[in-house]
Amino acid sequence: MDNKYDVIIIGSGPGGEGAAMTCAKEGKKVAVCEEFSLVGGSNTHKGTIPSKALRHASQILYDSNKFEGTTYQELLKQTASVINSQVELRHGFYTRNGVDLIIGRARFLNANSVEVTESTGLKKTYYADSFIIATGSRPYHTPDVDFSHPRIVDSDKLLKIQDNPKTLTIYGAGVIGCEYASIFRGLGVKVNLINTRNQLLSFLDDEIIDALAYHLRENGVLVRHSEEYEKVEADDKGVTIFLKSNKQIRSDYLLWAQGRTGNTQNMGLEELDIKTDSRGSIPVNEYYQSSVPNIFAVGDVIGYPSLASAAYDQGRFAARHLIFGEKTTLRTADIPTGIYTIPEISSVGLNERELTEKKIPYEVGHSFFRHLARAQITGRTVGMLKILFHRESLKILGIHCFGYEASEIIHIGQAIMSQKGEGNTLMYFINSTFNYPTMAEAYRVAALNGFNRVEMSRRSQGQ
């Protein structure tokens, strides 16, 4: 039958793409069902790609101090070409690998069939031995805020506004909130960042958190910690958010950035007895199987870590498990963070707070970018690289980077931390010759800084 497949994947974002490519290359008959006419999912159209393209343009404007006269709408036009290129590239992947694209919204009829409703209302039924759900997530909406109002936006709707805001309030200082605070300050927009907690991004190393908070404020972002909203009122000219502390903040737009929720509604999961949690996430086992053995789920729809890079790998692992029974899973502890604020942040491994709680004897090595020749040449002198390592074995325990291209720099440390035996110690960076001048040289500088600290301590103790 033309409508019968070995595997049907629901969703064409990174998780769906990883699963589809793996299944197709192993000779399976595969279809990808996508609700929208263009592939790529939220990652390409609403999330990672457009926000990072905006961030790059904002960084250039901020560095050159040329944001005066440059509008948000002009930046949105620049991101369109990037999105179109990504869609064309990803569509080519499916075409070349013989993956059928089914356009429409899928709903399970039973564990081996889905009904797909096309945009015209036409319904078709498709059958498969296995399914992989990769429907992603969407911004979470609290029920007492009117998100139909054009001046109250989430991270999806923000990419569709038609004018150029002069003031913006962001409610929620997580990754998305901090990134957009940086982007809009780069455009010269006055930004209020309201944090419901007592510090920014508490999962990061405290020193990195302090650096981020300092640079956001230095760049003109007004950060308010430990605040919660009472109500939100919007009119034709702007939005007022009333806080429980009796503050009132008025701005052209309100960006609601309070996390995300899985796209699982109206998929027929309840009839299959697949239950979702309060944020719409599908519970899965370590191999991404749901409570129905032939139905898998990957990516943002299963919750943490909700990263495009992780979703792609989860899709590959789920596909190999359903085809070969391979028991490979994603080690979330090994995934680096990448936060695209200005400057950006990236880290891998444990932070100082975690090491202290675990009572692991550690030492710190620093390299400040302002001391590196490459940073001085390029003018990218803000930032640092920080290496945490075991005092006795010198094993690298965590690496934290704040500054230009931190998310690129971190991968050097990630590669060394994954080595076995003595290959993952501080001595690798001390004994290796780095190109000069480079930003990678920060590893050698930080390693020597930390090693000298340990040696001085040992000498003072007469060891």
N, C-alpha and C positions, 0 to 999 in steps of 0.2 A: 504494500500500500504506500502511496505517496505521502500519506499523513502519519506514517508509522516510523519511529526513530529508535535508535539505541538509547540516545540521551537527548533530552530537551533541557536547555538552560534558559532560565527566566531572568532576563536582565543582561545588558551588554556593557556594563561598566568593567573595571579591572578584574573583579572576581569572575564575572561571566566570561570575559575574554580569556583569562588564564585557563578556565575549565574547558572552554570550547576548543582552544588551540591544542590542548593536551589530548582530548578525546579524538579530534579529527586526525591528528598525526599518528594515532594508534589504530587508524582504520575504521573508526566507528562512524555510523551515520548520525550526524549531529544537526540540530537546529537550535538557533537562538531566538527567543521570543522577546521582542522589545516593544514597549508600549508606544514609544515615540518613533517618528520616521527616521531620525538620525541616530546612529549608534554612538556609544561612548558613555552613556549614563550620566549621572549627576557629576561624576568626576570631571568629565569633559565639558559639560554644558553649564553647570551651576557651581561647581566646587573648586577642586584643586587647580585645574588649568586656568579658568578665567581669573580666579583670585590671585594666583601667582604671576600671571601676565600683568595684571593691574599693579601688583606689588613691585614688579621689576620697573615698570614705567614710572611709578611713583618714586622709587629709589633714585632713578636717574634725575628726575626733576628736583628732588630734594638735594642731591649732591651738587647739582649745578646752580641751585637757588633760582630756578627758572619757573617755579610753579605759578608765579603771577601771570595770569592770562591764559594758562592751560586749564581746560575744563574737564570735569569728570566724564562728560559725554564724549570728548575727544579720546580719552583713555579707553572708554568702552569700545569705541570703533577699532582701536588698535588690538584689543583682545579678540575681536571677531575673526580676524585673519588667522590667529593662532588656533582658535576653535575649529574653523573650517579645515585647516591643515590636519588637525588631529582626527576629525571625523573621516576625512578622505583616507588617511593612513589606516585607520582601524577598519573601515569598510573593506579595504583591500585585503586585510588579513583574512576576513571571513570568505571573501570571494575566492582567493587563491587556494584556500584549504578546503573548499567544497562544503562550507557550512551554510545551511539554508537560513535565511532571515525571515522570521514571521513577525509582521508588524501588527500589534494589537495588545490588548490587556488580557492576561491569562488568569483563569480561575480553575482550580482543580475540581474535576467531577468525581474522581476516585484516585487511588494511588498510581494508576497507570494511564490517566488521560486528563487533558485540560481542554477547556473551552476558551477559545480566543475570540474576543470581541474587537472587530476592526473599527476604525474611526467612522465608517459609514453605518455602523450598527450591525453589520453582517457577522454572524457567529459561525465559527468552524471548530471542529473537534480534532485534536491531535493526540497520538498515542506514543508512549515511550516505555522502555524497560526501567529507566531511571530518570530522575529529575535533579537538577541543581538549581536552587533558588539563589539568585544574586541580585535582588531587587534594590539593594542599597537602603538609604535613609533619607529623611527630609528634616528640615528644621522643626524643632518642637514648638508647639503653640500652646500657651496656657489659655484655658477657656474664658477667662474674664478680660481678655484683651482683644480689641476689635481689629483683627488682622486684615479685614476687608478694606479698611481705611487706607488710602494711598500713601499717607505719611507714616504709617506704622509698617515697617518692613522686616523681613528676615533676610538671611544671607542669599536666598534664591531671588527674592523680589528686589533686593538692592541692585541687582544687575539689570533691572528693567525700568528703573525710574527715569523720567524723561527730562529732568532739569539738573541743575548744578547746585547742590546744597552748600550753604555757607556755614551752617552749624549742624552737628550730628551728635546725638546721645546714643551710646551703646550700652545696653543693659545686659551684662554678662561679660566677665573678663577672663573667659577661657581662651583657648587657642584662637578660635575664630574672632572673638571680640578684640583680642590684642593685635591680631594681624590687621584687621580692618581699621583699628585705631591708628596704626602706623601708616597704612595706605592713605587714609584721608588727611592725616597731618602732612604727609608729603605733598598733598594738593593744596595745602594752606587752609584747609577746613578746620574750624574750631571744634574740638572733640571733647566730649564728656564721657569718661569710661567709668561705669558704675559696677563695682565688684561686690558680690554678695558675701564674699569671704574676706578674711583679714589680710591676705597677701595674694599676689598674682601667681598663677600656675604653680601651685604648691607641690606638684610632683617633681619639679625641677630642683637642682641643687640650690641651696640658699644663696650662695654667692652670685649665681646666675640670675636668680629672682631679683636680687638687689640691683644688679646691673641693668636689667630690663626696666625695672620701675624707675630707676634714675634717668635712663635715656628717654623713656616715654615722657616723663615730666620735663626733661631738658628740651625735648622737641615740642613742648607746648600742650601735651595731652593732660587734661585735668582728671586725675584718678581719684575716685572716692571709694574707700574700702568699707566693708561691713555695713552695707546699705541694702534695704529691701524695698520694693515698690508697694505702695498702698493702692494706687489706681493710676490709670493712664487716660488722658483726655486729649483728643485730637480735633482740629478744625481745618479750615481751608489753608491756613497759613503756617501751621506747625503743630507740634505735639508738646504737651506738658506731662511730665511724669512726677507724680506725688510720692515721696518717699516716707517710710514710717518714722523717720527722724524729723519729720515736718519740713524737710527741704522740698522745694519745687524747682524743677529744671526744665527750661523751655528750649526747644531747638527746632530746626526745619524738619528734621526726620528723627525717628526713633528706630534704631536697629536692635531687634530682639535676638539675643545670642545666648540662649539658655539650653544648649545641647541639641541633640537630634533624636529622632524616633524612627524605628524600622518601618519600611514600606511593606507591610504585611496585611493591611486591611483589605477585606473583600476578595481574598484569594482562595476561599474555600478551605482554609487550613483547619478551621474549627470542626468541620465535618470529618476531617481525617484524624481528629483528636490530636492535632499538633497545636499545643498551647503556646502563646507568646507572653512575654513579661509586660510590665507596665509601660515600657518604652517601645513595645512592638517588636522586640528581638526574639528570634527563634532559638530556643535551647538546642544545642548539638553536643555530641560527644567529641572526644579529642580528634576524631577523624572526619568531623563535620557532618555526621549522620544525624538526622532528626529522629524523633520517636518512631517514624515510619522508615524502615531500613533502606528502601530504595529512593528516598528523598533526602537530599543533602542541602545544606545552606552554607554560604560563604560571604565574606565581606561585611559591610556595615550592618546588614540585616541580622547578623548574629551578635552585634555589639562590639565590645573592646577587641582589638585596639583601634578599630575604625580608621584604618589608613589604607590609601590606595595601593601602596607597595605590599602591605600585608594581604590585602584582598586578592591580588593577583596570585600570590603564592598559595593562599588557601584554596583558590580555584584549582590550581595545578595538583595540589595534594589530594583534594577531594576526588578529582577525576582519576588519579592513579590508584586511589583506594577502591573506587567502585569498579575499575577495570581489572586491576591486578591484586587487589587486597593489600596493597602496600600500607604499612603502618607508619607513615611519615606525617608529622604535624609541625606546626609553626611554633618555634620557641620564642614566645613574646619577649622574654628577657633579653634576647639578642637583637631586637629591632631597635634601630636608632630613632630618636625623636627628631623631627625636623619642623621647626616653628619659624614661619617666614615673616617675622616682625622686621623692623628696621632699627638696628642691625638684627640679623637672624640668629637663631639658637639651634644647636643640635647637641645631643648627648647620647651615650650608650653606656650601659652598665650601671653600677650603684652610685648614689650620691653620698655626700658626707653624713647627712642625717641618717640614712639607712645603714651605713657602715658603723656609725656610733651606736645605733640601736642593736646591731648584731654583735657589738663588742669586738669587732675586727680591728687589729692594730694596723693603722694605715698612715701614710704620709702623703703630702701634697707637693706637686711640682707645677709651677706657673710659667707661662710665657705670655707677656703682654705685647699685643700687636704693635704698639707704638715704638717698640725697640727693634722690630724686624725691618731689614733693609727693603724687602719687597713691599711691605705696608707703607713705608715712608715714600717709596717711589710712586705708588699708586694713590697715595693719599687716604688709604683705608686703614687708618691707625686706631680706630675704636675697636676694642675687643680684646679677648684673651683666650688662651687654651689652657685647660686645667687637667692634669693627670692625677688620679688617685691610685695608689699602689700599696701593696702589703709591705710593711716595714722590714720583715725578715726575708721573705722569698722574692721580693720586688715584683711579684705578679701584678699585672695591671688589673685594677678592679673597676675603674670607671673613667670615662673621658667626657669632659664638658667644654663646649666651645660657644663663645658669644662673639659675633662679629661678621664681617662680610664673608659670604660663601661658607659659613660654618657647616651647613648641611653637606657640602662637598668635602671639606677638610676632615670631618668626622670619620669618613670611610677608611682612611689610613689606619686610624686607631682601631676601628672595628675589625679590620682584617688581622691585625696583630693580636688582638684579644682572642680571636677564634683559633689561634695556633695552639699546639700541644707542647707539653714539656717546658723547656726554657725559652721557647720561641715567643712566649707571651709575656715576657718580663720587660722591665724598664731598660734593660741592657740592649735590647734590639735598637731602640732609638739612640742610645748613647754611642753604640758601635757602628751604626749605619751612616753612610755619607749621603747627605741630601744635596740636591741641586741648590745652587746659591745664585741669586736671591730668590727664594720661594716662600710661600706661606707655610708649606709643609715643614720648613725648618723649625717652626714653632714646636714641633714634637721633640726635637733634639734639645732645644733651649729649655723646655719644660722638664724634660727627663733629667738633664744636668742639674737644674735648679732643685728638683726633689732629691736626687741622689746626693748632692752636696749637703743638703739638710740632714739626711740620715747619717752621712759620714761625720759631720760636725758633732752630732749627738753622740755617736759611738766614741769619738775621740774624747769628748768631754767626760764620758763615763769610764774612760781608760780601757775600752775594749780593743 
